[in-house]
Amino acid sequence: MHLTIDRLGHQGDGIAHDADGVAVFVPMMLPGEVVEGEVANGRMAAPKIVTPSPDRVKAPCRHYRACGGCMLMHASDAFVADWKAEVIRLALSAQGLDAPLRPTATSPARSRRRATLSGRRLKSGALVGLHARASDTVVEITDCQLLHPALMATLPALQEAVVLGGSRKGEVAFTLTLTKSGVDVAAEGGKPLDSSLFQALATLAGAADLARLSWNGEPVATRRPPAQRFGEALVVPPPGAFLQATAEGEAALLSAVRAAVGGASRIADLFCGCGTFALPLAEGAEVHAAEGEAAMIAALDHGWRHAPGLRRVTTETRDLFRRPLMPDELNRFDAVVIDPPRAGCEAQARELAASKVPVIAAVSCNPVTFARDARILSEGGYRLGWVLPVDQFRWSPHVELAARFSRD
């Protein structure tokens, strides 16, 4: 069957239509390409390209076809940047909204400072890598073009950790984070931590020069505090805590947030995490930071108390999904920053829409829920001034953004 790719879906697969108008999904394709192959269950699993797109490039990674980490490595950087901007534009359009889109800020190759790898115990040794596309098969990645070299350097130690504490029946998930003092490793899914495993893992952490190692939520070794710098503050997040995926992506989002709030002197940072935005903003404003995870709030507060020259930062552990800040609380601030998880912040957006806050800086990792919440704010009298697409999950279909809302 010959098909022409019409567009890309949100997951990065090409979408074509057969003679009956039925959608057919074709992996690793680009719009305008003509392909042929067998179609089964609405999918062409092994397409042959008849006519390639001018935007097609040779994938720079040897693991590309086997590994599921990068879905769009066959497309030019310009195409991916424009496509991710279009994903945001279409999400807004579906909610009846429009706004100027700034040029996409794309992180460079080998810049991911945070990732989760999977480890499996083998009959002889262990395998650590990423999952293949739509599979639980683990693919070894010896020359990843995505991850920071410091994370790649931990692979031998991770393999040894799987041999020590992995099970043949399950996987060990390693959340790796590059910090100012080395790599922080949080392992989940391994065998229960007894005294002999504890000692073996602690020895391994020393030999691999890890900053910190935790196992199933329990600390094993902290050789150096795994600190992150947020403005003037050094913060030690709890194991596995959220962090922007690249330093370049974080810088682009922070710059956009600063531009959005302008000279506000009192700012609320909602879904603040460990202080990615709250602490740099405290260099020029009083900040109230709210977050549902107590450990992250404690890390933020400790970082603020030991940083020089920051203005007052108050903190609050609060489930903003069930108990959002209400209009009378919000009206004390000149600006609000919101950075919710993928589910968005519908409840908090409704309270913001009923408030008198002059400016909102919004950060999102899901254009669909962002557009839903943006519509709520728009109906409440806010105007969406601009949107900045941020691509820190390079070569993936994942899209992030920052935006500014203001009251007329």
C-alpha positions as CSV (number, residue, x, y, z in Angstrom):
1,M,0.0,0.0,0.0
2,H,1.2,3.5,-0.9
3,L,0.4,6.3,1.5
4,T,1.3,10.0,1.8
5,I,2.0,11.3,5.3
6,D,-0.3,14.2,6.1
7,R,1.0,15.3,9.4
8,L,2.6,14.2,12.7
9,G,0.6,13.2,15.7
10,H,1.3,14.5,19.2
11,Q,3.5,11.4,19.8
12,G,5.7,12.1,16.8
13,D,4.3,9.3,14.5
14,G,3.4,10.2,10.9
15,I,-0.3,10.1,10.2
16,A,-1.6,9.1,6.7
17,H,-5.1,8.1,5.4
18,D,-6.0,5.1,3.3
19,A,-8.5,5.1,0.4
20,D,-11.4,5.0,2.8
21,G,-10.1,7.9,4.8
22,V,-9.1,5.8,7.8
23,A,-6.0,7.1,9.7
24,V,-2.9,5.0,9.5
25,F,0.0,5.6,11.9
26,V,3.6,5.3,10.4
27,P,6.6,5.7,12.8
28,M,9.6,7.8,12.0
29,M,8.1,9.7,9.1
30,L,7.6,13.3,8.1
31,P,4.8,15.2,6.4
32,G,4.7,14.9,2.7
33,E,6.7,11.7,2.5
34,V,5.3,8.8,0.4
35,V,5.7,5.4,1.9
36,E,4.8,1.8,1.1
37,G,4.3,-1.2,3.3
38,E,1.7,-3.5,4.9
39,V,-0.9,-2.0,7.2
40,A,-2.2,-4.0,10.2
41,N,-4.5,-2.6,12.9
42,G,-4.2,0.9,11.6
43,R,-0.4,0.9,11.7
44,M,2.4,0.5,9.1
45,A,5.1,-1.0,11.2
46,A,7.8,-1.4,8.6
47,P,7.5,1.4,6.0
48,K,9.7,1.9,3.0
49,I,10.2,5.5,2.0
50,V,9.4,6.1,-1.6
51,T,9.7,9.9,-1.6
52,P,11.6,11.5,1.3
53,S,11.0,14.9,2.8
54,P,13.5,17.7,2.3
55,D,13.4,18.0,6.1
56,R,14.7,14.4,6.6
57,V,18.3,14.1,8.0
58,K,20.5,11.2,9.0
59,A,20.0,10.4,12.7
60,P,23.3,11.2,14.5
61,C,22.8,8.3,17.0
62,R,23.7,4.7,16.4
63,H,20.9,3.5,18.7
64,Y,18.2,5.5,17.0
65,R,16.2,2.7,15.4
66,A,16.3,0.5,18.5
67,C,16.0,3.0,21.3
68,G,12.7,4.7,22.2
69,G,14.4,7.8,23.7
70,C,14.3,10.0,20.5
71,M,11.3,9.9,18.2
72,L,12.2,12.8,15.9
73,M,16.0,12.4,15.3
74,H,15.3,11.9,11.6
75,A,14.0,15.5,11.3
76,S,16.0,18.7,10.9
77,D,16.3,21.0,13.9
78,A,14.3,23.7,12.1
79,F,11.5,21.3,11.4
80,V,11.3,20.1,15.0
81,A,11.3,23.6,16.3
82,D,8.5,24.7,14.0
83,W,6.5,21.5,14.7
84,K,6.7,22.0,18.4
85,A,5.5,25.6,18.0
86,E,2.7,24.4,15.9
87,V,1.6,21.9,18.6
88,I,1.2,24.8,20.9
89,R,-0.6,26.9,18.3
90,L,-3.1,24.1,17.6
91,A,-3.7,23.5,21.3
92,L,-4.6,27.1,21.8
93,S,-6.7,27.2,18.6
94,A,-8.8,24.3,19.9
95,Q,-9.7,26.5,22.9
96,G,-10.4,29.6,20.7
97,L,-7.2,31.3,21.7
98,D,-4.3,32.8,19.8
99,A,-1.0,34.5,20.8
100,P,2.3,35.5,19.3
101,L,4.8,32.6,19.5
102,R,8.4,33.5,20.1
103,P,11.2,31.4,18.5
104,T,11.6,28.0,20.0
105,A,14.5,27.7,22.5
106,T,16.2,24.3,21.9
107,S,18.7,22.7,24.2
108,P,21.9,21.4,22.6
109,A,22.8,17.7,22.1
110,R,24.3,15.9,25.1
111,S,22.8,18.4,27.5
112,R,20.2,16.3,29.4
113,R,21.2,16.5,33.1
114,R,18.3,14.4,34.3
115,A,17.1,11.1,33.1
116,T,15.6,7.8,34.2
117,L,17.3,4.6,32.9
118,S,16.2,1.0,33.3
119,G,18.4,-1.9,34.5
120,R,17.7,-5.6,34.1
121,R,19.6,-8.5,35.6
122,L,20.9,-11.0,33.1
123,K,22.3,-14.5,33.5
124,S,25.7,-13.0,33.2
125,G,26.0,-9.3,34.2
126,A,23.3,-6.7,33.7
127,L,21.9,-4.4,31.0
128,V,21.2,-0.7,31.6
129,G,19.6,1.6,29.1
130,L,16.3,3.0,27.7
131,H,13.3,1.1,26.6
132,A,12.7,0.3,22.9
133,R,9.7,2.0,21.3
134,A,6.4,0.7,22.7
135,S,8.2,-2.1,24.5
136,D,9.5,-3.2,27.8
137,T,12.8,-4.3,26.1
138,V,15.8,-2.5,27.5
139,V,18.2,-1.2,24.8
140,E,21.8,-0.6,25.9
141,I,23.0,2.9,25.1
142,T,26.8,3.2,24.8
143,D,26.9,6.4,22.7
144,C,23.8,8.4,23.6
145,Q,23.6,11.8,21.9
146,L,21.0,13.1,24.3
147,L,22.4,12.6,27.8
148,H,25.2,14.6,29.4
149,P,28.5,12.8,29.3
150,A,28.7,12.8,33.1
151,L,25.5,10.7,33.2
152,M,26.8,8.4,30.6
153,A,29.9,7.8,32.7
154,T,27.8,6.2,35.5
155,L,26.7,3.3,33.3
156,P,29.3,0.8,34.5
157,A,28.4,1.6,38.1
158,L,24.7,1.2,37.4
159,Q,25.3,-2.2,35.8
160,E,27.2,-3.2,38.9
161,A,24.3,-2.0,41.1
162,V,21.9,-4.1,39.2
163,V,24.1,-7.2,39.7
164,L,24.2,-6.4,43.4
165,G,20.6,-5.6,44.0
166,G,18.5,-6.3,41.0
167,S,16.0,-9.2,40.5
168,R,15.8,-11.4,37.4
169,K,12.0,-10.8,37.5
170,G,11.9,-7.0,37.5
171,E,13.7,-3.8,36.6
172,V,15.6,-1.3,38.6
173,A,14.8,2.3,37.6
174,F,17.7,4.7,38.1
175,T,16.9,8.5,38.2
176,L,20.1,10.3,37.4
177,T,20.6,13.9,38.2
178,L,23.7,15.9,37.4
179,T,24.5,18.3,40.3
180,K,27.1,20.8,41.2
181,S,29.0,18.1,43.1
182,G,28.5,15.1,40.8
183,V,25.8,12.7,39.9
184,D,22.9,11.9,42.2
185,V,21.4,8.4,41.8
186,A,18.0,7.4,43.1
187,A,17.3,3.7,42.5
188,E,13.8,2.1,42.7
189,G,12.6,-1.4,42.2
190,G,15.6,-3.3,43.6
191,K,15.9,-5.9,46.3
192,P,15.1,-4.8,49.9
193,L,18.1,-3.1,51.5
194,D,19.7,-5.4,54.0
195,S,23.1,-4.7,55.7
196,S,25.2,-6.6,53.2
197,L,23.5,-4.9,50.2
198,F,23.8,-1.5,52.0
199,Q,27.6,-2.0,52.5
200,A,28.1,-3.2,48.9
201,L,26.2,-0.2,47.4
202,A,28.0,2.3,49.7
203,T,31.3,0.9,48.5
204,L,30.1,1.2,44.9
205,A,29.0,4.8,45.4
206,G,32.6,5.6,46.6
207,A,34.3,3.8,43.8
208,A,32.1,5.5,41.2
209,D,32.5,8.9,42.9
210,L,28.7,9.5,43.1
211,A,27.6,12.5,45.0
212,R,24.7,10.6,46.5
213,L,23.0,7.2,46.2
214,S,19.6,6.2,47.5
215,W,17.9,2.8,47.2
216,N,14.2,2.3,47.3
217,G,13.8,5.7,49.0
218,E,16.5,4.9,51.6
219,P,19.8,6.9,51.8
220,V,22.8,4.7,51.2
221,A,25.6,7.2,50.7
222,T,25.9,11.0,50.6
223,R,29.6,11.7,49.8
224,R,28.9,15.3,48.8
225,P,25.7,17.3,49.1
226,P,24.1,17.1,45.6
227,A,23.4,20.8,45.3
228,Q,21.7,22.7,42.5
229,R,22.2,26.4,42.0
230,F,19.0,28.5,41.7
231,G,20.2,32.1,41.4
232,E,22.3,32.9,44.4
233,A,21.0,29.9,46.4
234,L,22.4,26.4,46.6
235,V,19.6,23.8,47.1
236,V,20.0,20.1,47.9
237,P,16.8,18.5,46.5
238,P,15.5,15.3,48.0
239,P,16.3,12.1,46.0
240,G,14.5,12.0,42.7
241,A,13.0,15.4,43.1
242,F,11.8,17.3,40.0
243,L,14.4,19.4,38.1
244,Q,14.3,21.0,34.7
245,A,15.8,18.6,32.2
246,T,18.6,20.8,30.9
247,A,20.4,23.8,32.3
248,E,19.8,25.6,29.0
249,G,16.0,24.9,29.2
250,E,15.9,26.1,32.7
251,A,17.7,29.3,31.8
252,A,15.2,29.9,28.9
253,L,12.2,29.4,31.2
254,L,13.6,31.6,34.0
255,S,14.4,34.4,31.5
256,A,10.8,34.2,30.2
257,V,9.4,34.2,33.8
258,R,11.5,37.2,34.7
259,A,10.3,39.1,31.6
260,A,6.7,38.2,32.4
261,V,6.7,39.4,36.0
262,G,8.7,42.5,35.2
263,G,9.3,44.7,38.3
264,A,6.7,43.0,40.6
265,S,7.7,43.4,44.2
266,R,5.5,40.7,45.7
267,I,5.3,37.4,43.8
268,A,3.6,34.0,44.5
269,D,5.3,31.0,43.0
270,L,2.8,28.1,42.9
271,F,3.9,24.5,42.3
272,C,7.3,25.9,43.1
273,G,9.2,22.6,43.5
274,C,12.6,23.2,45.1
275,G,12.8,26.9,44.0
276,T,13.8,26.9,40.4
277,F,12.0,30.3,39.9
278,A,11.2,31.4,43.5
279,L,14.8,31.8,44.6
280,P,16.1,33.7,41.6
281,L,13.0,36.0,41.7
282,A,13.8,36.6,45.4
283,E,16.9,38.6,44.3
284,G,14.5,41.5,43.6
285,A,11.1,40.6,45.1
286,E,9.4,39.1,48.2
287,V,8.2,35.6,47.2
288,H,5.7,33.2,48.7
289,A,6.4,29.7,47.5
290,A,3.7,26.9,47.6
291,E,4.2,23.3,46.8
292,G,2.5,20.0,47.7
293,E,5.7,18.1,48.6
294,A,7.0,18.9,52.0
295,A,10.6,17.7,51.3
296,M,10.9,20.1,48.4
297,I,9.6,23.0,50.4
298,A,12.1,22.2,53.1
299,A,15.0,22.1,50.6
300,L,13.9,25.5,49.2
301,D,13.6,27.1,52.6
302,H,17.1,25.8,53.6
303,G,18.6,27.2,50.4
304,W,17.0,30.6,51.0
305,R,18.2,30.8,54.6
306,H,21.8,30.2,53.6
307,A,21.9,32.4,50.5
308,P,23.2,36.0,50.7
309,G,21.2,39.0,49.7
310,L,17.8,37.5,49.0
311,R,14.6,39.2,50.0
312,R,12.1,37.4,52.2
313,V,10.8,34.0,51.0
314,T,7.9,32.5,52.8
315,T,6.9,28.8,52.1
316,E,3.8,26.7,52.4
317,T,3.2,23.0,51.9
318,R,-0.1,22.9,50.2
319,D,-2.0,20.7,47.8
320,L,-2.9,23.2,45.2
321,F,-5.1,20.7,43.3
322,R,-7.4,20.3,46.3
323,R,-6.8,23.6,48.1
324,P,-5.7,26.3,45.6
325,L,-5.0,29.8,46.8
326,M,-8.2,31.8,46.9
327,P,-8.7,35.3,45.4
328,D,-8.4,37.0,48.7
329,E,-5.0,35.3,49.2
330,L,-3.9,35.9,45.6
331,N,-4.8,39.6,45.6
332,R,-1.9,40.4,47.9
333,F,0.6,39.8,45.1
334,D,1.7,41.8,42.1
335,A,2.4,38.7,40.0
336,V,1.9,35.0,40.2
337,V,4.1,32.2,38.7
338,I,2.5,28.8,38.0
339,D,4.4,25.7,36.9
340,P,2.1,22.8,37.4
341,P,2.7,19.1,36.4
342,R,1.3,17.7,33.1
343,A,-2.3,17.6,34.5
344,G,-2.3,21.4,34.5
345,C,-3.9,23.5,37.3
346,E,-7.6,23.8,36.5
347,A,-8.7,24.5,40.1
348,Q,-6.0,27.1,40.6
349,A,-6.7,28.7,37.3
350,R,-10.3,29.2,38.2
351,E,-9.3,31.0,41.4
352,L,-6.8,33.1,39.5
353,A,-9.5,34.1,37.0
354,A,-11.6,35.4,39.9
355,S,-8.6,37.3,41.4
356,K,-7.2,40.8,40.7
357,V,-3.6,39.7,40.2
358,P,-2.2,42.0,37.4
359,V,0.3,39.5,35.8
360,I,0.7,35.7,35.6
361,A,3.8,33.9,34.3
362,A,2.8,30.4,33.3
363,V,5.2,27.5,32.7
364,S,3.8,24.3,31.3
365,C,5.0,20.9,30.1
366,N,1.7,20.0,28.4
367,P,0.2,22.4,25.7
368,V,-3.2,20.8,25.9
369,T,-3.8,21.4,29.6
370,F,-2.0,24.8,29.3
371,A,-4.5,25.8,26.6
372,R,-7.5,24.6,28.8
373,D,-6.2,26.6,31.7
374,A,-5.5,29.6,29.5
375,R,-9.1,29.6,28.3
376,I,-10.2,29.8,31.9
377,L,-7.9,32.7,32.6
378,S,-9.1,34.4,29.3
379,E,-12.7,34.0,30.3
380,G,-11.8,35.7,33.6
381,G,-10.4,38.8,31.9
382,Y,-6.8,37.9,31.3
383,R,-5.1,38.4,27.9
384,L,-2.5,36.0,26.7
385,G,0.4,38.2,25.6
386,W,3.0,35.8,24.2
387,V,4.2,32.2,24.4
388,L,7.8,30.9,24.3
389,P,8.2,27.2,23.2
390,V,11.0,25.5,25.0
391,D,12.5,22.3,23.7
392,Q,14.7,20.8,26.4
393,F,13.6,17.2,25.5
394,R,15.4,17.3,22.3
395,W,14.3,14.9,19.5
396,S,11.2,13.9,21.5
397,P,7.6,15.0,20.9
398,H,7.6,16.5,24.4
399,V,6.9,20.3,24.3
400,E,7.3,22.9,27.1
401,L,6.5,26.5,27.2
402,A,6.4,29.8,29.1
403,A,3.7,32.5,28.7
404,R,2.6,35.8,30.0
405,F,-1.0,36.7,31.0
406,S,-2.1,40.2,32.0
407,R,-5.3,42.0,32.9
408,D,-6.1,44.8,30.5
